[in-house]
Amino acid sequence: MYTEKIVKVNGLNIHYYDDGNGYPVLLVPGIRYNAKTWIDVGTYDIIYNEKFRVISIDPPGQGKSDKGIYDEDTEYIFVKDFMDALGIKDAVIVGASSGGYAAAGVAANFPERVKGAVIVGGVRIINYKEKLKNMEGKPILLIWGTKDDIAPISNAHLILNSVKSSELIYLGTQHACYLEKPKEFNELIRNYLKNKIKI
């Protein structure tokens, strides 16, 4: 299955996997991981099997993508630019750690581009504090390990306190809780897509 593709985003060759014909779900990895991580953990298959179009991205400087004009702080702009390059009007965005920061950034800064977001141990959410309210009305699922020592739980509470349509679920203990408990994580993703995303 796993169809590998390359797209130019502001002059950079960006590698990604892209399968299915339904509503698009974008997967954004943390800084230490890559597009294939979501395949290895089973999340890619779960989304595909629910009849969505699943797209797993190597952000700039990760996996098989070029390094370039984007850094960790502007990754949310990269995700928006990537969507533009593929002609994707809006999507569900699932991101972990720095990928969660990117998912939150798109939802907060470009709310018209997201139908929903899953933020897994998102880092530096405080940077979006003034814009988090822009997510209101969209289903925002927050998934956190109970002993996350990289993204404190206060990051999740910043969103919970600003967005009534957000929900927090604890999973495992670690920052990369989706790697710690992949089966349970994937079931959360399946239920979220089936019950919260109205196409």
Solvent accessible surface area in square Angstrom, and as a share of the most:
residue,aa,sasa,rsa
1,M,112,0.50
2,Y,88,0.33
3,T,56,0.33
4,E,89,0.40
5,K,83,0.35
6,I,99,0.50
7,V,27,0.15
8,K,125,0.53
9,V,3,0.01
10,N,94,0.48
11,G,57,0.55
12,L,18,0.09
13,N,55,0.28
14,I,0,0.00
15,H,7,0.03
16,Y,12,0.05
17,Y,15,0.06
18,D,9,0.05
19,D,16,0.08
20,G,26,0.25
21,N,156,0.80
22,G,30,0.28
23,Y,33,0.12
24,P,19,0.12
25,V,0,0.00
26,L,0,0.00
27,L,0,0.00
28,V,0,0.00
29,P,1,0.01
30,G,2,0.02
31,I,91,0.46
32,R,196,0.72
33,Y,59,0.22
34,N,53,0.27
35,A,0,0.00
36,K,100,0.43
37,T,14,0.08
38,W,1,0.00
39,I,20,0.10
40,D,99,0.51
41,V,16,0.09
42,G,22,0.21
43,T,0,0.00
44,Y,0,0.00
45,D,48,0.25
46,I,26,0.13
47,I,0,0.00
48,Y,77,0.29
49,N,92,0.47
50,E,40,0.18
51,K,166,0.70
52,F,16,0.07
53,R,58,0.21
54,V,0,0.00
55,I,0,0.00
56,S,0,0.00
57,I,0,0.00
58,D,4,0.02
59,P,2,0.01
60,P,22,0.14
61,G,36,0.35
62,Q,13,0.06
63,G,50,0.48
64,K,131,0.56
65,S,12,0.08
66,D,54,0.28
67,K,165,0.70
68,G,45,0.43
69,I,121,0.61
70,Y,24,0.09
71,D,89,0.46
72,E,62,0.28
73,D,72,0.38
74,T,45,0.26
75,E,7,0.03
76,Y,37,0.14
77,I,59,0.30
78,F,0,0.00
79,V,0,0.00
80,K,41,0.18
81,D,24,0.13
82,F,0,0.00
83,M,0,0.00
84,D,71,0.37
85,A,47,0.36
86,L,36,0.18
87,G,68,0.65
88,I,10,0.05
89,K,164,0.69
90,D,31,0.16
91,A,0,0.00
92,V,0,0.00
93,I,0,0.00
94,V,0,0.00
95,G,0,0.00
96,A,1,0.01
97,S,20,0.13
98,S,1,0.01
99,G,0,0.00
100,G,0,0.00
101,Y,6,0.02
102,A,0,0.00
103,A,0,0.00
104,A,0,0.00
105,G,0,0.00
106,V,0,0.00
107,A,0,0.00
108,A,0,0.00
109,N,35,0.18
110,F,49,0.20
111,P,33,0.21
112,E,115,0.51
113,R,36,0.13
114,V,4,0.02
115,K,70,0.29
116,G,0,0.00
117,A,0,0.00
118,V,0,0.00
119,I,0,0.00
120,V,1,0.00
121,G,0,0.00
122,G,0,0.00
123,V,15,0.09
124,R,74,0.27
125,I,0,0.00
126,I,96,0.49
127,N,87,0.44
128,Y,12,0.05
129,K,107,0.46
130,E,133,0.60
131,K,97,0.41
132,L,0,0.00
133,K,131,0.55
134,N,62,0.32
135,M,0,0.00
136,E,80,0.36
137,G,61,0.59
138,K,43,0.18
139,P,29,0.18
140,I,2,0.01
141,L,6,0.03
142,L,0,0.00
143,I,0,0.00
144,W,0,0.00
145,G,2,0.02
146,T,79,0.46
147,K,156,0.66
148,D,17,0.09
149,D,129,0.67
150,I,100,0.51
151,A,0,0.00
152,P,70,0.44
153,I,60,0.30
154,S,60,0.39
155,N,12,0.06
156,A,0,0.00
157,H,74,0.33
158,L,37,0.18
159,I,0,0.00
160,L,48,0.24
161,N,126,0.65
162,S,42,0.27
163,V,1,0.00
164,K,187,0.79
165,S,38,0.25
166,S,15,0.10
167,E,82,0.37
168,L,35,0.17
169,I,49,0.25
170,Y,111,0.42
171,L,14,0.07
172,G,16,0.15
173,T,55,0.32
174,Q,99,0.44
175,H,27,0.12
176,A,18,0.14
177,C,0,0.00
178,Y,6,0.02
179,L,68,0.34
180,E,57,0.25
181,K,75,0.32
182,P,51,0.32
183,K,169,0.72
184,E,83,0.37
185,F,0,0.00
186,N,12,0.06
187,E,77,0.35
188,L,36,0.18
189,I,0,0.00
190,R,65,0.24
191,N,63,0.32
192,Y,11,0.04
193,L,3,0.01
194,K,122,0.52
195,N,89,0.46
196,K,99,0.42
197,I,9,0.05
198,K,143,0.60
199,I,137,0.70
